[in-house]
Amino acid sequence: MTKLTQRLGGTTTALALCAGLVFSAQVSADNIAEGKKIAFDRKKGNCLACHHIEGGTLAGTIAPPLIAMKQRFPDKAKLRAQIWDATVANPNSIMPPMGRHKILTEKEIDLVTDFIHSL
Ligand code: HEC
């Protein structure tokens, strides 16, 4: 009986861990919507000044269109790093280093990354 309880306990823990992993891997629609707002806000990310992004208007063409981002950035951390400081990949980048210059907060960068990664 003790053995069975222990077994069940183990299974429950394993299930809880799995659920946690699935949950954290999923990005909520709320995060994406919030990230989109920040990305499009002229006083925040203002990404449309330079990038075409689906759903945005009057987008600039000075930078590559942000499309198929999951394929181009399978590693989401790399995408976040690009947004945090574009000058690491390209020292001459005209893209504002959103994190390094504190244009956006860390939380805002997380949300923008969720949104861009969904494109
Ligand atoms: C002033 C113009 C400008 C603004 C504003 C800007 N970017 Fe960029 N971005 C660029 C340029 C130019 C590039 C091309 C690479 C380079 O020169 O650094 C780029 C590259 C990128 C890339 C890499 C694309 C790829 O395919 O490699 C991502 C992702 C990106 N920008 C996201 C954003 C996000 C998100 C915002 C808003 C929070 C933003 N950018 C705001 C100019 C800009």
Residues whose N, C-alpha, C, O or C-beta is under 5 A from the ligand:
A	BS01	HEC	A39 G45 N46 C47 A49 C50 I62 A63 P64 Q82 I83 A86 N90 S93 I94 M95 P96 I116
